[in-house]
Structure formats: C-alpha cells, structure tokens
C-alpha cells in the first residue's frame, strides 16, 4: 500500500498477499482499508496489502479472465 495513493472506485488493484486482482468497490478513509471484488464478480474481500495494478498486471488480469471464460464454455 502506498500512503499517498487513494484507490478510486472500479480501479484495478493487486492484493499482494494473495496475488489476486480485484476491482475497488469500497474505501474506508479512516482505516485506509479497501474492499475488492473479483473481476468476474463474486465475493468481496478486504486485503491488508495491496498496490495499484501496472500495465503488465492489467494484461495478466485480462488474460486470466479470458481463460476463465473459456473454461466455462466447456
């Protein structure tokens, strides 16, 4: 987590403990905690360590999502 960065709603973030991507759906300014939702939907979670997704991260997340969608079609 970067102290001066405030995650914006719908911004892609990487949970660095779980190595899992999520979209910001909540932000508590007092505790500086965020709530993330998986890219394809699902249960939200509150990571303790996270960072802004880089361009490479965004590509990796998109490829993972496309692979997941492809597996659902089987």
C-alpha positions as CSV (number, residue, x, y, z in Angstrom):
1,X,0.0,0.0,0.0
2,X,1.3,3.5,-0.9
3,X,0.5,6.1,1.7
4,X,-0.3,9.0,-0.7
5,X,-2.3,6.9,-3.2
6,X,-6.0,6.7,-2.7
7,X,-7.6,3.9,-4.8
8,X,-10.5,5.0,-6.9
9,X,-13.8,3.2,-7.4
10,X,-13.6,0.5,-10.1
11,X,-9.8,0.8,-10.2
12,X,-7.9,-2.5,-10.7
13,X,-5.7,-3.4,-7.7
14,X,-3.4,-6.3,-6.9
15,X,-3.8,-8.0,-3.5
16,X,-0.1,-8.7,-3.0
17,X,-0.6,-11.3,-0.2
18,X,-3.0,-13.4,-2.3
19,X,-1.5,-12.5,-5.7
20,X,-5.1,-11.8,-6.7
21,X,-6.7,-9.0,-8.7
22,X,-9.7,-7.1,-7.7
23,X,-11.8,-4.0,-8.5
24,X,-12.1,-1.4,-5.8
25,X,-15.7,-1.3,-4.6
26,X,-15.2,0.3,-1.2
27,X,-12.8,2.6,0.6
28,X,-12.7,3.5,4.3
29,X,-10.8,6.7,4.6
30,X,-10.3,6.4,8.4
31,X,-8.7,3.0,8.3
32,X,-7.4,3.2,4.7
33,X,-8.9,-0.2,4.0
34,X,-10.3,-1.1,0.6
35,X,-12.9,-3.6,-0.4
36,X,-12.2,-5.5,-3.6
37,X,-14.5,-7.6,-5.9
38,X,-13.1,-10.2,-8.2
39,X,-13.0,-9.2,-11.9
40,X,-15.7,-11.7,-12.9
41,X,-17.9,-11.0,-9.9
42,X,-18.1,-12.9,-6.7
43,X,-17.5,-12.4,-3.0
44,X,-15.7,-9.2,-1.9
45,X,-12.7,-9.2,0.4
46,X,-10.6,-6.7,2.3
47,X,-6.9,-7.1,1.5
48,X,-4.3,-5.9,4.1
49,X,-1.5,-5.4,1.5
50,X,-2.2,-4.1,-2.0
51,X,-0.9,-2.0,-4.8
52,X,-2.1,-0.3,-7.9
53,X,-2.1,-2.6,-10.9
54,X,0.6,-1.9,-13.5
55,X,0.1,-2.1,-17.2
56,X,1.6,-5.6,-17.1
57,X,-0.7,-6.6,-14.3
58,X,-3.8,-5.3,-16.2
59,X,-2.8,-7.5,-19.2
60,X,-2.2,-10.5,-16.9
61,X,-5.6,-10.0,-15.2
62,X,-7.4,-9.8,-18.6
63,X,-5.7,-12.9,-19.9
64,X,-6.7,-14.8,-16.7
65,X,-10.3,-13.6,-17.1
66,X,-10.4,-14.7,-20.8
67,X,-9.0,-18.1,-19.8
68,X,-11.7,-18.4,-17.1
69,X,-14.4,-17.5,-19.5
70,X,-13.1,-20.1,-22.0
71,X,-13.2,-22.8,-19.4
72,X,-16.8,-22.0,-18.5
73,X,-17.8,-22.8,-22.1
74,X,-16.7,-26.4,-21.8
